[in-house]
């Protein structure tokens, strides 16, 4: 257990991807442990999940704060917890270039599209409207450009006749829960 890579997870909401990372971290051969869950939303449901799992949490609202000031606060919490690798799991805030540079190559994100397609929001709606045959999710290394870093894992899901953004999102979310723990473990092994 002592040689596991220390991971900090950033969330803004329900924390379903974070919960899948926590579940995977309980496996004996998992190369990472989650030592902190931090959020820009003190009401995020995922914080209670982390606390129930015995994981330290940090939450502070970002409203009224400059981006650099808030990112510095989050950075301090992560570094105080000895975090070595960061996983963004539904963190709905763009990180500053300074924050990303400070953790260069050690921040992962799960994005609900087949990058480089559909960076940003409303990915499922955009894929359906484009008439795509499939959609999916990508785990990528975070860079200062939005949803632009190297992709390290993807899963594809067919777009079915009559799909809505919600029905497609549900099927993609199941794949997110499958590939994110695998991709995080892959990255953690490289850091050990």
Buried (B, 14 or more C-beta within 10 A) or exposed (E): EEEBBBBBBBBBBBBBBBBBBBEBBEEEEBBBBBBBBBBBBEEBEBBEBBEEBEBBBBBBEBEEBEBEEBBBBBBEBBEEBEBBBBBBBBBBBEBBBEBBEBBEBBBBBBBBBBBEBBBEEEBBBBBBEEEBEEBBBBBBBBBBEEBBBEBBBBBEBEBEEEBEBEBBBEBBBEBBBBBBBBBBBBBBEEBE
